[in-house]
Amino acid sequence: MIHHDGSGLYVSNPEPALGEIVTVFVRVTSGTRISRIHARSVRDGEPVFTSATIDRRDAGGEWWRAEIEVRNPVTPYRFLIRTATGAVRWLTGWGLTAHDLPDATDFRLVAHAPPPAWSRDAIIYQIFPDRFARSAAAAERPTPDWAVRCDWDTPVEGSGPLAATQLYGGDLDGIAEHLDHVAGLGANTLYLTPFFPSRSNHRYDGTDFGAVDPLLGGDRALMRLSEAVHARGMRLIGDLTTNHTGDAHEWFRTEPDFYYFSDEGYESWLGVPSLPKLNWGSAELRRRFRENAQHWLTHPFALDGWRIDVANMTGRRAADDWTHEVAALLHRAVRQVRPDAMLVAEHGHDSTRDLDADGWQGTMNYAGFTRPVWSWLRAGELPFADFLGVPGEIPFRDAGDLVATMTAFAAQTSWRAMTHSWQILGSHDTPRIRSVVGGADRHEVAAGLLFTLPGTPMIFAGDELGLTGVNGEHSRTPMPWNETDGWDMRTLARYRALARLRHDTPALREGGLRWAHAAGDVLVHLRETADDTVLVAARRAPGPPVRVTGLVPHAWGDNLYGGAEPLKAGADGSFEIDGDGPTFQVWSVRQNPKGC
């Protein structure tokens, strides 16, 4: 009934400059009586209150406004609301509460250098190079001593020594040959897992950050791929491993200050000996990483940004904590040569304390998106040993729990960081979404949430075909280019339609978010700009029809996705979601010009 978020509908400039005065708005739905509102911002560490005034009234209710100075690089703010009955409430990112909340849940205005404008419209397509496609030249390359050469249809080993040594021969020219598929899907940004030389198929054990693995075609293959991607108006993102190298890296033999050596041996990532951990206390290490990050962003490779591997552990060991320094260093290095480049951090759990610090622009949002979606849409018995690293099976939760989880994480970061984080249903490190949800219809619901909730959607190559996998290694299935009879064409068509819907609907890329209903099997949300309101209804199972409120009286809407009838709201702004399920439906909602 009372709402604010960080979108352009509620903030006059979501990417303000330091010292700028920004107008913020609170929307009060018709029928809710408010006597006064104060905006509270934190200025140089001290709370400051400003009276809000009514800016305008429309069919939906009242809009209150207040001005806030962006005094600090991150300026927190919230609202103190008094109702006509004398009740006092706080409005923060957590929502409307009758009790006090820590400042960590405040809304935030961030004046650090913003993410690139193009990233707002990005749809990311993740490619694991060894398993995507191989060119004719791949057959001529010798098999290294660490690898077990596999045919393209050899089953993937999900565990054991073969998991890291099966080599299928996918290469960068093979990716270039299949860009029609990526573009046809609607993705416009390719993200490649590492392309550096290594002694594994995943290449997170890099042996040289200054070259492209010859097994992938070498430097010239990356030049060709970059040229082909950019010729289509698409973008190309690389994967930089900043927490560790491989134990075969030259640095490990010649630069002991780059690592953590002791009388007992050396520190490694989670105790894996082949992945020695980097010591960011070394000034020379920082210089070399700065140069490496810049090198691949410039001509002739011209990458458009980096995904940072294991960003949550980078620079952290015992008493050492240089994570924010590393993030800021890499951000400055990237912006120096490519102000329009993306910098996104991998983080498997709570990333909120590492964002909004002039470093990472966003995160891979496992905690605030993947986990709650899996928990709501999971199938029955699942053969997974853990829940994205948490012991035990995936819990089965209702729609209210999904919203509570998403809100809890979104409340502790800025709208900007949240909307520039990658929303993912799965990746090369997780089970496949089809294996989590069990069937095509729930897969459609999951994909629908991916494309309609705030954030940057990321598709792991093969999800659009309905591929399965029970863990990260098992999910790295070669793309079945020669077995199209096994493709789930209905799922592919749904992904294409949802990507097209996102591209064609500004509210799904730029709009604010209001939850209209979240209980049991039904989830309804609104994405809103000044020009459009998009209503999204998701059902995980059939059930009785559900009456939902939240629209202006007598609103009507054309169906954009899902094949439903036009939507018509009653005099109280309520409307009905039918009982069919699993279903995913989207409408563009407008006020009825006749008022009836």
Secondary structure, DSSP 8 states (H G I E B T S, - for coil): -EE--SSTTTBS-SS--TT-EEEEEEEEETT--EEEEEEEEEETTEEEEEE-EEEEEETTEEEEEEEEE--SSEEEEEEEEEETTS-EEEEETTEEESS---GGGSEEEE-S----GGGGG--EEEE-HHHH---GGGGGS---TT-EE--TTS----SSGGGGTEE----HHHHHTTHHHHHHHT--EEEE---S--SSSS--S-S-TTS--GGGTHHHHHHHHHHHHHHTT-EEEEEEE-SB--TTSHHHHH-GGGB-EETTEE-BGGG-TTSBBB-TT-HHHHHHHHHHHHHTTSTTT---EEEEETTTTTTEETTEE-HHHHHHHHHHHHHHH-TT-EEEE--SS--GGGSSSSS-SEEB-IIIIIHHHHHHH--SS---SEETTEES------HHHHHHHHHHHHTTS-HHHHHTSEEES--TTS--HHHHH-SHHHHHHHHHHHHHSSSEEEEETTGGGT---SSTTTT-----TT-GGGS-HHHHHHHHHHHHHHHH-HHHHH-EEEEEEEETTEEEEEEE-SS-EEEEEEESS--S-EEE--S-TT-EEEEEES----EE--TTS-EEE-S--SEEEEEEEE--TT--
